[in-house]
Structures are given as C-alpha cells and as structure tokens.
C-alpha cells in the first residue's frame, strides 16, 4: 500500500463518555459556594502577600501600613504609605495598583472570598 492510499479497514473503537471523569470536572463557582470565609492564618498570608508586593515598590517600606476588614466572605484591605511613595505604588495610569488588585483577587477566588484593595493617599 502506498502512502497516498487510504486505509479503510481500521475501525476506531473510542468511547468518549467512558473516558470522561466526572469527579475531575468541577466549576470554580462550586468552590466559591462551598467556602465560608477565611481563617486567621489565611488572612495573615493574604496580608503578607500584599505587604511584600507594596513594600518592594516603595522607598520607605517601614511606612507601609495595611489594615484589613473582614465582612462575611469579603475582605477589604486598606494600604497606606508615605506621601512620596503613593505614586510608586499606584503607577502610571494605575497599572501597578490594578496588577496588585488582580493578584489579590485571584488568590481570593482560590480561597472562595471576595478581596478588595484600596490605596489611601
């Protein structure tokens, strides 16, 4: 048989439904519905993550203050820093601030909570 000829004698015996693993198929919304907030350890981890990101951007890292407010499944962070460093944290057109918010929101989705980050001037 040459390479240009088709083989029609091969039967494909593949059952797609048999390979489907229902336990492996889940939705992120299921995780969010199952969550009941975060514990103190996770809150400390979130605060630490935010602190590392902000302190790495500023000239006076000791002046960075982060306050958190937990209300049910929502966590609001308020970030305060030295007046001279506010622009460094927010960035041009707010790109750095938005990147920080995106990272924190992604972690919040993983934990099943809503995270908001506010930068105080």
C-alpha positions in Angstrom: 0.0 0.0 0.0 1.4 3.3 -0.9 1.3 6.4 1.3 -1.3 8.1 -0.8 -3.9 5.3 -0.5 -6.4 5.4 2.4 -6.8 2.6 4.8 -10.5 2.0 5.3 -10.2 -1.3 7.2 -9.3 0.3 10.6 -12.1 0.7 13.0 -11.9 3.3 15.7 -13.3 2.0 18.9 -13.2 5.0 21.2 -15.9 5.9 23.7 -15.5 9.5 24.8 -18.1 9.2 27.6 -16.1 6.3 29.1 -13.0 8.5 29.4 -15.0 11.3 31.0 -14.1 11.7 34.7 -17.0 13.5 36.4 -15.0 14.0 39.6 -12.3 15.8 37.8 -14.8 18.2 36.2 -15.6 21.0 38.5 -16.5 24.6 38.4 -14.8 27.5 40.2 -18.3 28.6 41.3 -18.7 25.4 43.2 -15.6 26.3 45.2 -16.8 29.8 45.9 -20.2 28.5 47.1 -18.5 25.9 49.5 -16.3 28.5 51.2 -17.3 30.1 54.4 -14.7 32.9 54.7 -11.0 32.6 55.7 -9.4 31.8 59.0 -6.7 33.9 60.7 -3.8 32.1 59.1 -5.1 32.7 55.6 -5.8 36.4 56.5 -2.2 36.7 57.7 -1.0 35.1 54.5 -3.0 37.5 52.4 -1.8 40.5 54.3 1.8 39.2 54.0 1.4 38.8 50.2 0.1 42.3 49.9 2.8 43.6 52.2 5.6 42.0 50.1 4.2 43.5 46.9 3.8 47.0 48.2 7.0 47.2 50.2 9.0 46.1 47.2 7.8 49.2 45.3 8.3 52.0 47.9 11.4 53.9 49.1 10.3 53.8 52.7 9.0 50.2 53.3 8.7 50.8 57.1 6.0 53.4 56.5 3.6 50.9 54.8 0.6 50.1 56.8 -2.1 47.6 55.9 -5.4 47.3 57.6 -7.9 44.6 56.8 -11.7 44.4 57.4 -13.5 41.1 57.1 -17.2 41.2 56.5 -18.6 37.7 55.8 -17.0 36.5 52.5 -15.5 39.9 51.7 -12.1 41.1 52.8 -11.2 44.8 52.3 -7.6 45.9 52.6 -6.5 49.5 53.0 -3.0 50.3 52.1 -1.3 53.4 53.4 2.2 54.5 52.7 4.4 57.7 52.7 3.1 60.5 50.5 6.2 60.4 48.4 5.6 56.6 47.7 1.9 56.7 46.7 2.7 57.3 43.1 5.2 54.4 43.0 2.5 52.1 44.3 -0.2 53.2 42.1 1.9 53.5 38.9 1.2 55.2 35.6 -2.5 55.2 34.8 -3.0 53.0 37.9 -1.4 49.9 36.3 0.6 48.8 39.3 -2.4 49.2 41.6 -4.6 47.3 39.2 -1.9 44.5 39.0 -1.8 44.2 42.8 -5.6 44.1 42.9 -5.7 41.4 40.2 -3.2 39.2 42.1 -5.1 39.6 45.3 -8.5 38.9 43.6 -7.0 35.7 42.0 -5.9 34.5 45.5 -9.4 35.4 46.8 -11.1 33.3 44.1 -8.9 30.4 45.1 -10.0 30.8 48.8 -13.6 31.5 47.9 -13.7 35.1 49.1 -14.0 38.5 47.5 -11.0 40.7 48.0 -10.9 44.5 47.6 -7.8 46.6 47.8 -7.9 50.3 48.4 -4.8 52.6 48.3 -5.0 55.5 50.6 -3.2 58.8 49.8 
